[in-house]
Amino acid sequence: MLDCVIIGGGPAGLTAAIYLARFRRDFALIDGGASRAAWVPVSHNHAGFPDGISGTALLERMATQAIHYGAPIRRGEVERLAGDRQAGFTVTLDGIVLHARTILLATGVVDIPPALPDLRGAVADGLIRYCPVCDGFEIIDRTVGVIGHGAGGLGEAKFLRSYTDRVSLLSTDVTLAPDDALRRQAADAGIAIVGSPVAAIVAEADRACSITTQDGEVHRFDAIYSALGTRKRSALARMIGAALTDDGCIVTSSHQQTSTGGVFAAGDIVRGLNQISVAMGEAAIAATAIHNMLRGVAVE
């Protein structure tokens, strides 16, 4: 029986793997190969990289470090998670069953994409962005569009107003009515409303983009932020009976333990700030708590 199975190979899972390997624990990391961090073209706010680092480069460095200390990384999709702290847990993937004393869920979230062509290329080119906390600094005094509707879209547009006074709110599938409460709130915050839904986005030579709306109007922006929310990868947490928030995030203690004893969680799947550095910090806490639990120290 393994000491732990880590499910998820993003920044949280890989950080936990480095810690558990250095704690000399017998464990496995299961990587589905779909970390949200891989979509990051360049991160400028991750400490230690003043010139920035891409998400894929960071993941590669972390995996290399984990493997250096003997961490076993297996590619695959976990199909079933069952068991409890007393009898142990079973993790089923690709017809194989792993047995473990503890579980760390680092399954992350998936950004809900706008319905636009060549989305990955647009993200790689910096035309479509998902995280104003990460890169709002890079759009100071530039012209920015926010795709989103309702409180979520307006909230992100308001956040970006601290960087630029040229912010517009757009939608891909909803006409923003001229007299609705959203428009009034946007006006109070100095945010323009593009009422007609987006029909197309086109990259331009100077790394800007133009958006054509369904009414035929063309709007030019230096960057577009998608504020359509995320889908939580919480199916395994639900399968094992862990408590979730209303929107599907995993509820944890201060030591990252879920409501199911012996099951821990870290990263974007946990309620809080979706940041690489936060995921890594939570993983360090979780891995240390797992190590202490396994050596008989009470962990809440």
N, C-alpha and C positions, 0 to 999 in steps of 0.2 A: 504493500500500500504506500502510495506517495504521500509526502507531507502536505503537498498542495498542488492543485491544478490552477494555473492562471488562464483565464479565457479572455483573449484580446491581446493583440500585438502592437498597440499604439504606444504613445509615450507613457501612459500609466502602466500597462502590462509589462513593457520593457524595463521600466524603472524597478518595478517589483521583482522582476527576474534578476536584475543585477544585485539587488539587496538579498534575495533568498539564496542566490548562488554564493554570495560572500558570507552568508550565515551558515553555509555548508548544508543546506537543506536539499532533500531529494524531491524534485518537483518537475513539472512539465508546463510549458507555455504553448497554448494553442492559438495560432494566428490565422484569422480568416482572410487576411490580406486586403482589408478594406478600411484601414484607419483614416479617419477624417483628416488627420494631420498631413496625409499624403497629398491633399488638395492645396496645401499652403504653398504658393509660389515662392515667397520670401517672407520670413518672419524677422521683423526688426526689433521686436520687444522681448525676445527671448534672451535672458541674461547670458553674457559670455560670448556673444556674436555681434560685435558692434557694427559690422558690415552686413549683417543679416545672414540667414541660412534657410534653405528650402526645407519644406516638410520631409521630403523623401531623403534628403541628405542627413537630416537629423535622425530620422528613423534608422537609416543605415548605420550611422555612428553608434547609436544606442544598441542595436542588435549586435554589432561587432563587439562592443564592450561586454554585453551579456554573455555572448559565446566565449569570449576570452576567459571568463570566470567559470565556464562549464555549464552555462544555462542551456538546457535542451529546448529548442524551438521547433515545433511541428506545425506545418500548414494544414488547415482543415477547418471544417464547420462543425461545431458541436450541435448534435441533434437532440440530445436529451440530458437533463441533469436531475438526479434524484438522490435520496438518502438523507441522513441527518448526522449531527455531531457525534452521537453515541456509536452508531453502526458504521459510520463512514459514508462518503459520497461516491456515486458512480457517474462518470462522464462518458457519454457515448458519442463517437464520431467515426465516420467511414467504416462502420462495422466493427470497430474496436471499442472496448470498454476499459476505461482507466478508473482506478480506485484511489481515493485520496482522503486524507483526514480533514483537510480544509479546502475551501474554494475562494478564489479571488476573481470577481467579475469586473472586467475592464472592457466591456463590450461597446461603450461609446454611443454616439448618436449619429444620425445622418441628416445633413441639411436638406430641407425640402427645396428642390431647384425651381427656378422660374422656367416656364415653358418656352425656351429659346434654343435655337440651333447651335451646334458646336459649343456646348456649355463648358466642357472641360478646357477647350482652347481659350475661351473667353476668360475663364478663371486664371489659367496659366499666364495670360497676357496682362492680368491685372485689371481687365475691363469689368468683370463681375467680381465683387468682393462679398465676404460673408461676415467679417468681424471688425466693426469699427473700433472696438477696444484694442485690437491688434494693430491696426494700420490707419486709424483716423489721422494720426500725425502726418502721414504722407499726402493727405489731400487738403492741407491747410490752404485756405483762400482759393480753392478750385471749385468747379461747377460739378455738383454731385446729384445723382438721382437715387431714390430709394424705392425699390419695388416691394410693395406690401400694402395691405389695407387693414383697417381696424386699428386697435390700440397698439399692436405690435409694430406695424409699419410706422405709425406716427411717433411712437416712442423712440425708434431708431433714428428717425429723421431729426427729432429734437436733440438726441445725443450728438449727432453730427454738426448741429448748429454751433457747438463750441469750437469747431475747427473752421467753419466757413459760413458765410451768410448767403451762399448760393446753393440752397438745397431744395429739391423738388420731390414730391411724393407721386409715385406712379403705381399702376396695377397692370397685371397681365390678363385678368379675366373679369374684372368688375369695373363698371363705369362709376367714377367718383362723382356723385351728384353735386351740383353747384350750391345747394342749400342745406347739405347735411351737416351734422354736428362735427364730423371729422374736418370738413373744410374750414369751419369757424375756428376750431382749435388750431389748425395748421396756420391760418392767417394770423392768429394771436402770437404764434411762435416765429413768424417770419418765414414760413415754409410755403413754397408755391405748390399748387395742385395741378397735375396734368390729368384732366378728367377722363379722356378716352383711353381705353386699354392699349398696351403695347402690342404692336403687330410684328415688329422686326428690330433687331439690333445689328449694327454693322460697325466693324472695327475700321478706324481711320489710320492714315499713315503716321500721325503724330501720337499714337498710343491713346487717343481719345476714342469716342464712339458716338454714333448717331443713332437715335431711336425714332422709328416711325410708328405713330399711333394709328389706330383703326380709322380715325377721321382724316388721315392723310397728312397730318402735321409732322414735321421733323424737328426733333429736339436734340441738341448736342451736349454731351457730358464728358467730363474728364474721367469719371468713374461711376459705376453703378453698384449699389449695395442691394443684396437680396435679403429681405426681412420677412421671409415666409415661414420661419420657425424650423423645428427639427422633429424628426421621428426618433423615438427612443428605442434602442435595442435592448428591451427589457423582457423579452419572452422567456429567457432562462431564469431570470429573477422571479418572474411570475410562476414559472414551473416549480420552483423550489419553495414557494410560499413567502418570499420576502416582501415586506411592505413597500408600497410605491406611492408616490405623490399622485395627485389627480391627473397630471400630464405625463406620467409614466417614468419619472426619475426614481432611483432607488433611495430609500431613506436609510441613513447610517448613523451610527454613534460617533463620538469624537475620535474613536479608534478605527473608524471606517467599517465596523461590523454591522451587518444588516440585522433585521429582526429575526432571521433564521440563524441560530447559533452555528459558528464555524464557517459561515459564508460572509465574505467581506466584499466591498466594492470601492472602486476608485475611478476618477476621471469624469468625463462629460456625462456619463450615465448617472452620476450622483448629482443631486440638486445643488446648484451653485454656479460659479463663474466658469464658463467653458473656455479655459485657457490651458495651454500646454504646461506651463509652470505649475498651475494648480493641480493638474492631473499627476504630475511627477511628485509633488509634495504629498498628495493624498496616498499615492502608491507607496511612498517611503513609510508613512504612518501605518498603512495596512500591512505591509510586509513585516515590519518590526512587531506589530501586534500579533501576527500569525506566528512568528518565531517565538515570541514570549508565551503565547497560548500553548504551543507544542512542547515547550519546556516546563509547563505546569504553572505559569503565572496567570492569575485571573485577568481577563480582558473584558471590559464592558462594551 
